[in-house]
């Protein structure tokens, strides 16, 4: 029982919640860029986190070679199931031979195709996620190609359920965003003018934006009070580093495990999904908040997700 990739789309890979516990060996966490959409899709199918497809800007076309139940989350790629509009954010039943077409997205950047029972690939280092640079995880450790046959379990129509959700405020719908950050390790070592510019100016995501990081373009370079040399230390998804060019880089899901550039800020956890849905040339404005505020926002989000999970089970 399989699902055939008829058209691969753009950078379509298998992802899950990430490969944790191996950073000390230089193995990245990776996983879904928009963790919120990914988690909600798995909740809608009422299953533990499993292997799902992530696609960027242009979605894939797939053929179900068995009866299957699926769910689409993330940005709207205008899905068609057997040439008919297909709802997102809701479990949908596809009969054997059905073809699901995903187009391009106007707003947002990434979408997710979840399968009831998950895509049946093997875990590598406790994760299904594709780590492209190492060639491990997912399907043969690479982005999907035309003709790939992904093993999936067969489902029955009764498993599709009658529930669905409206993404509402969960998902960003514009090309621009305000991103909340807390101070980074070297925040106070930057010149006051640069600190003010970071908060008060608008930055543009350059064309150099991928799963590893977003290079930003600002009006003027951000500089430290004096030249500094740092030993490489741990970095993570959302770390804002400033290289010698003075133009900041936001590290994303596939970022390296250590970095030696000054760390100006850290994007708060609840805004990482918003960041993941921004396209190249989107505008960003940063808002500095306290660590206590960031923790409060995270707790509020987790409580909301827990309520959603409970409601979907009843």
Secondary structure, DSSP 4 states (H G I P E B T S, - for coil): -EEEEEE--SS-EEE-S---S-GGGT------SSHHHHHHHHHHTT--S--EEEEESB--EEEESS-EEEEEEES----EETTEE--SSB-EEE-TT-EEE--B-SS-SEEEEEETT-B----BTTB---BTTTTBSTTTTS---TT-EEEB----GGGG-S-B---GGGS--SS-EEEEEEE-TTGGGB-HHHHHHHHHSEEEEEEEESSSEEEEE-SS---BSS------EE--TTEEEE-TTS-EEEE-TT--SEE-SEEEEEE-GGGHHHHHTPPTT-EEEEEE--HHHHHHHHHHHHHHHHHHHHHHT-
